[in-house]
Each structure stands twice: as C-alpha cells, then as structure tokens.
Amino acid sequence: MPYTDTVVHETQCFIHLLPSNLSHEATWDTVFRGYVIPKGTGVIPTLDSLLSDNQEFPYPEKFKPEHFLDENKKFEYSDYLKAFSTGKQVCVGEGLARV
C-alpha cells in the first residue's frame, strides 16, 4: 500500500491544513537570516515555505503523490513534511495516527 501512503502524505502537503504552527518562544537570543530574535520573543513558524519548496517537491502547485515514491516505487518519507510539528512541541498522537 505504498501508493495509499503517498496520497495521504501528498494531501497533507497540498492542502496546507495548518499553514501556521502553534506559537513558540525563543529560548535564547537567535540570529535568523540576519534578523535578531531576542530571548522570550513569541514566534509563529509557518510551514508553507517547507511544503512549497520546489527542490524537495517538484511542481508543488500540482497534486503529485509521486513526490513520496523513491526510484523503486516504495514510500519515502520527506523531512520537509512536518504534519505533527517537531521537537518538544511534537503531537503526542503522532504514533497512533501513523498506525
């Protein structure tokens, strides 16, 4: 069922269900792309730039489940897809949802 898995993952990328992640707070002074983000600043990361990266997903404006197939037609997960967030803020139900 690798193709079914790819359709689910491509749907998560394509529809941008939650383009903005939950708000976070900078835990230390950070410089990002030349901008200083002071410790304690609220940050709301957007996922659109990851999900629309044309190097990772060629033709991001088209629904192409093949984005998640390797050359052997087997499912290949992309680190660019963060449907359950990442780090300490990761969704506790991720394991159950994947099953």
GROMACS elastic network, one bead per residue, 0.5 to 0.9 nm:
[ bonds ]
;  ai    aj funct       b0    kb
    1     4     6  0.54012   500
    1     5     6  0.65741   500
    1     6     6  0.88993   500
    1    75     6  0.88327   500
    2     5     6  0.50977   500
    2     6     6  0.62723   500
    2     7     6  0.87773   500
    2    69     6  0.79630   500
    2    73     6  0.78285   500
    2    74     6  0.59532   500
    2    75     6  0.51679   500
    2    76     6  0.88812   500
    3     7     6  0.62369   500
    3     8     6  0.87392   500
    3    65     6  0.74331   500
    3    66     6  0.81438   500
    3    68     6  0.86443   500
    3    69     6  0.79107   500
    3    73     6  0.83354   500
    3    74     6  0.80386   500
    3    75     6  0.72320   500
    4     7     6  0.51291   500
    4     8     6  0.63909   500
    4     9     6  0.87662   500
    4    65     6  0.87869   500
    5     8     6  0.52500   500
    5     9     6  0.63248   500
    5    10     6  0.86171   500
    5    65     6  0.87414   500
    5    68     6  0.84746   500
    5    75     6  0.70343   500
    6     9     6  0.51127   500
    6    10     6  0.59399   500
    6    11     6  0.84003   500
    6    64     6  0.88750   500
    6    65     6  0.51213   500
    6    66     6  0.69367   500
    6    67     6  0.76292   500
    6    68     6  0.54179   500
    6    69     6  0.70419   500
    6    75     6  0.64811   500
    6    76     6  0.82525   500
    6    77     6  0.86912   500
    7    10     6  0.50928   500
    7    11     6  0.60023   500
    7    12     6  0.86234   500
    7    63     6  0.89512   500
    7    64     6  0.81252   500
    7    65     6  0.50578   500
    7    66     6  0.83598   500
    7    68     6  0.85005   500
    8    11     6  0.51461   500
    8    12     6  0.63933   500
    8    13     6  0.88619   500
    8    65     6  0.82023   500
    9    12     6  0.50955   500
    9    13     6  0.64080   500
    9    14     6  0.86228   500
    9    65     6  0.75495   500
    9    68     6  0.75462   500
    9    77     6  0.84534   500
    9    81     6  0.79075   500
    9    83     6  0.86788   500
   10    13     6  0.50140   500
   10    14     6  0.58608   500
   10    15     6  0.85312   500
   10    63     6  0.69560   500
   10    64     6  0.68094   500
   10    65     6  0.52351   500
   10    66     6  0.83820   500
   10    67     6  0.73555   500
   10    68     6  0.75021   500
   11    14     6  0.50193   500
   11    15     6  0.59743   500
   11    16     6  0.83693   500
   11    63     6  0.77444   500
   11    65     6  0.80882   500
   12    15     6  0.59483   500
   12    16     6  0.64563   500
   12    17     6  0.69337   500
   12    81     6  0.80180   500
   12    83     6  0.68053   500
   13    16     6  0.58254   500
   13    17     6  0.82219   500
   13    48     6  0.88123   500
   13    51     6  0.56008   500
   13    52     6  0.81062   500
   13    60     6  0.86797   500
   13    81     6  0.67882   500
   13    82     6  0.89154   500
   13    83     6  0.81057   500
   14    17     6  0.83972   500
   14    51     6  0.75781   500
   14    52     6  0.85298   500
   14    60     6  0.75949   500
   14    61     6  0.76610   500
   14    62     6  0.79594   500
   14    63     6  0.65699   500
   14    64     6  0.89435   500
   15    18     6  0.85856   500
   15    19     6  0.89409   500
   16    19     6  0.51853   500
   16    20     6  0.88879   500
   16    47     6  0.80697   500
   16    48     6  0.71354   500
   16    51     6  0.78498   500
   17    20     6  0.89206   500
   17    83     6  0.89274   500
   18    21     6  0.66113   500
   18    46     6  0.87510   500
   18    47     6  0.79782   500
   18    83     6  0.84349   500
   19    45     6  0.87214   500
   19    46     6  0.57083   500
   19    47     6  0.52140   500
   19    48     6  0.56723   500
   20    23     6  0.84395   500
   20    44     6  0.66621   500
   20    45     6  0.60073   500
   20    47     6  0.60241   500
   20    48     6  0.78499   500
   21    24     6  0.86011   500
   21    44     6  0.62260   500
   21    45     6  0.55911   500
   21    46     6  0.60106   500
   21    47     6  0.69797   500
   21    85     6  0.72311   500
   22    43     6  0.87558   500
   22    44     6  0.62891   500
   22    45     6  0.75215   500
   22    85     6  0.86319   500
   22    89     6  0.84183   500
   23    42     6  0.66181   500
   23    43     6  0.56369   500
   23    45     6  0.71802   500
   24    41     6  0.84225   500
   24    42     6  0.57960   500
   24    43     6  0.51008   500
   24    44     6  0.61127   500
   24    45     6  0.79109   500
   24    89     6  0.86274   500
   25    28     6  0.89654   500
   25    39     6  0.76533   500
   25    40     6  0.56053   500
   25    41     6  0.55411   500
   25    43     6  0.56265   500
   25    44     6  0.84398   500
   26    29     6  0.70432   500
   26    30     6  0.75297   500
   26    37     6  0.72278   500
   26    38     6  0.69951   500
   26    39     6  0.50565   500
   26    40     6  0.51883   500
   26    41     6  0.54736   500
   26    42     6  0.65607   500
   26    43     6  0.69003   500
   27    30     6  0.86224   500
   27    38     6  0.85428   500
   27    39     6  0.53074   500
   27    40     6  0.61129   500
   27    41     6  0.82898   500
   28    37     6  0.83293   500
   28    38     6  0.67417   500
   28    40     6  0.72875   500
   29    36     6  0.71132   500
   29    37     6  0.57743   500
   29    40     6  0.82663   500
   29    41     6  0.89485   500
   30    35     6  0.81489   500
   30    36     6  0.57648   500
   30    37     6  0.50533   500
   30    38     6  0.63529   500
   30    39     6  0.73760   500
   31    34     6  0.59536   500
   31    35     6  0.53872   500
   31    37     6  0.60373   500
   31    38     6  0.85233   500
   32    35     6  0.52054   500
   32    36     6  0.64718   500
   32    37     6  0.73055   500
   33    36     6  0.85194   500
   37    40     6  0.85625   500
   37    41     6  0.66182   500
   37    43     6  0.88393   500
   38    41     6  0.57982   500
   39    42     6  0.88868   500
   46    49     6  0.70698   500
   46    50     6  0.83417   500
   47    50     6  0.53837   500
   47    51     6  0.62820   500
   47    52     6  0.86197   500
   47    80     6  0.89793   500
   47    81     6  0.86284   500
   47    82     6  0.78565   500
   48    51     6  0.51252   500
   48    52     6  0.59038   500
   48    53     6  0.84255   500
   49    52     6  0.52717   500
   49    53     6  0.60429   500
   50    53     6  0.54297   500
   50    56     6  0.85120   500
   50    80     6  0.56296   500
   50    81     6  0.72484   500
   50    82     6  0.85976   500
   51    54     6  0.86332   500
   51    56     6  0.84880   500
   51    57     6  0.76692   500
   51    60     6  0.75570   500
   51    80     6  0.66063   500
   51    81     6  0.65834   500
   51    82     6  0.87244   500
   52    55     6  0.88452   500
   52    56     6  0.82636   500
   52    57     6  0.69452   500
   52    58     6  0.87873   500
   52    59     6  0.84937   500
   52    60     6  0.53236   500
   52    61     6  0.76471   500
   53    56     6  0.55858   500
   53    57     6  0.59079   500
   53    58     6  0.77245   500
   53    59     6  0.88972   500
   53    60     6  0.70303   500
   53    80     6  0.84937   500
   54    59     6  0.61482   500
   54    60     6  0.60151   500
   55    58     6  0.59968   500
   55    59     6  0.89923   500
   56    60     6  0.88430   500
   56    67     6  0.81884   500
   56    78     6  0.81147   500
   56    80     6  0.75303   500
   57    60     6  0.55371   500
   57    64     6  0.88315   500
   57    67     6  0.60056   500
   57    68     6  0.88435   500
   58    61     6  0.87018   500
   58    62     6  0.87705   500
   58    64     6  0.88807   500
   58    67     6  0.75389   500
   59    62     6  0.56894   500
   59    63     6  0.83671   500
   59    64     6  0.81077   500
   60    63     6  0.73648   500
   60    64     6  0.80922   500
   61    64     6  0.89949   500
   63    66     6  0.89355   500
   64    67     6  0.59832   500
   64    68     6  0.86177   500
   65    68     6  0.60729   500
   65    69     6  0.75520   500
   66    69     6  0.50813   500
   66    70     6  0.81413   500
   66    73     6  0.83714   500
   66    75     6  0.89445   500
   67    70     6  0.81937   500
   67    76     6  0.85187   500
   67    78     6  0.87653   500
   68    73     6  0.88353   500
   68    74     6  0.81452   500
   68    75     6  0.57086   500
   68    76     6  0.50976   500
   68    77     6  0.62189   500
   68    78     6  0.70624   500
   69    72     6  0.75102   500
   69    73     6  0.51289   500
   69    74     6  0.52864   500
   69    76     6  0.54327   500
   69    77     6  0.83862   500
   70    73     6  0.52727   500
   70    74     6  0.55125   500
   70    75     6  0.64304   500
   70    76     6  0.58700   500
   71    74     6  0.74545   500
   72    75     6  0.88118   500
   73    76     6  0.88214   500
   77    80     6  0.87398   500
   77    81     6  0.80120   500
   78    81     6  0.57422   500
   78    82     6  0.87335   500
   79    82     6  0.71141   500
   81    84     6  0.86526   500
   81    85     6  0.88478   500
   82    85     6  0.50485   500
   82    86     6  0.66461   500
   83    86     6  0.86740   500
   83    91     6  0.89748   500
   83    94     6  0.88924   500
   84    89     6  0.86606   500
   84    90     6  0.57479   500
   84    91     6  0.52422   500
   84    92     6  0.85239   500
   84    93     6  0.83706   500
   84    94     6  0.62364   500
   85    88     6  0.88335   500
   85    89     6  0.63807   500
   85    91     6  0.64883   500
   86    89     6  0.58623   500
   86    91     6  0.79680   500
   87    90     6  0.56216   500
   88    91     6  0.88237   500
   89    92     6  0.86188   500
   90    93     6  0.86936   500
   90    94     6  0.77632   500
   91    94     6  0.55743   500
   91    95     6  0.88269   500
   92    95     6  0.74332   500
   92    96     6  0.85412   500
   93    96     6  0.53670   500
   93    97     6  0.61070   500
   93    98     6  0.86856   500
   94    97     6  0.50917   500
   94    98     6  0.61499   500
   94    99     6  0.87327   500
   95    98     6  0.52631   500
   95    99     6  0.64445   500
   96    99     6  0.52397   500
